[in-house]
């Protein structure tokens, strides 16, 4: 058994490391709702740690004080900007909820005319009651929008959200203040050989993961900005709310921004609003071209994975665990890639050492 392990040491270590990381990833997915504040706190610490280190080195400011000041400044900026943004979005949601019946009644007329034309062509009557379907759709959409504004999940979620924000702030503070102590405590739980190998893998994963998240945020910001500006130019109501929604929806592979803009344009073509429809198609064209230019540069190059492999990992992640797979799928792919590269480097170094020992 020992002889087998010695002969296949690199492969077995690599396999064990992959299994451990996969088990931790699965566990993290199941515990996502419970550990989310701490993950958010850790991400904030990654963002602020370089600045805290700079202040500590340059000005000899205590890490705890620097961390507290920077975190509070970040939270204050988020609260101010978020408050302004949420107020505008809430007003647009309320207006949209009031106007939905009008839009759906217009859609009903369009579809009824289309069905009448099809019936005349086929010479038979189609049993489709659009009034019932659209009334039910109106009730559902309006109740969702108004429920989010007037009570229900919006306000009942506030206490939980406050607790999560507090946990995020506290955990970010300790992650920054006691960074080295936490590292040593966690490293002490595992064998040294495993810790050394894991650090190599972790550094590669963190670098690639930060690049991936940064890239997705950059693309989402570009898409949302283009949509908001474009919708404002063509004088669309709810430009901010819809533009931000399209930016989030664009994260979903295959569908993207076209999943909203193209059907919306088709609806206005049928309704006879050709100018507005052309405006929507132009916005989609700009978004599509911008994404094609940006994605390989800000995502593919950041993480070192070809776009088709990245798309596959996102699709598999979504198919396996739902929307969270947008991030978990690429993370698993990054883990496998980085682990393979780390072990390949170890294998190369080992071969070089053996060759140098030969007479």
PERA-V104597 format. One record per helix or strand of 3 or more residues. SS is the DSSP state (h for helix, s for strand). FROM is the first residue (numbers start at 1). LEN is the number of residues. If there is no record, write none. Layout:
ss from len
SS FROM LEN
SS FROM LEN
//
This chain:
ss from len
h 2 6
h 9 22
h 32 28
h 63 60
h 130 21
h 153 4
h 158 20
h 179 9
h 192 42
h 239 11
h 258 14
h 274 30
h 307 15
h 325 33
//
